[in-house]
């Protein structure tokens, strides 16, 4: 017997690279789970899992149709996946309407778990909290006086940038630029010329992979050398980013959810097995998918039935450790059914990302690319 789980992902389109890593990680976890006996306890002990993948193309409207089909035709008891915030928001809306639990491993926009939804549970931290570790690092180590904030005009980018701006205001850091741009920008030179004139202590960006590569390349072309260049979501630590810009990445800092050598059980094992299986090293997207698959198994093992009410109870009672870190869904402030996941800070040293914050998770110290400027 098998239990099918609906997994909508961007398998084609501009976000398919992220979807591919999620897809491969789900498949890898699924193989491990089923080879170890599938569901091993509870009412459904002995059942195998089946992940029913479908392509959202990275579009919210397509995602709605995909999820409606998975619910009405495939009769799945739970939906897991998505990727971007706009798509996850659309999936959550459909799931709430149909009273089907939705486990979101990756979407970051704050609003996903701020809409008083009863069936939406998120593993990923909200965008405004993805930089909590980075903010602590700035306070404890860097102590900047000024910052330029360049952010993509998306739900994730805006939420993150506004959180950083609030932090700056609360900590006496002058925001000399607060500049949105459209994703997949064609040129940053105009805005970077203005950044150069302000000479901020820190340039902070929410740029995703393609934009981050262009941004750094144009910084080099204009000979702009910020005291500290920092990003979020691990962009500056992604293998593809490092391969694309080479030595230009040295000393860059990034707020991240996960790196292969993080001190979580099985994290390094997952990374090495993934690389052996697929030929590349996984980033946090892979860890999200892999962790979500095991959270899904845990929920199904503990649920008294496949009815939504029982699955929701099991989701609310989740308390487990994954390769991504602890997963426990709680409600606090404006959030409902939200996992409070700690974030890390990594720096590129000798061509590879190493954890430098928080101290208890650090595997290396911070290399200050600008001497002692921050110790004032």
Helices and strands as residue ranges (DSSP letters): E 2-9, H 16-35, E 48-55, H 60-72, E 78-80, H 85-98, E 101-104, G 110-113, E 120-122, G 127-129, H 132-137, I 138-142, E 146-152, H 155-170, E 174-181, H 189-198, E 202-205, H 209-221, E 228-231, G 235-237, H 239-245, G 246-249, E 253-256, H 267-278, H 284-302, H 308-316, E 320-322, E 325-327, E 329-332, E 335-339, E 344-349, E 352-357
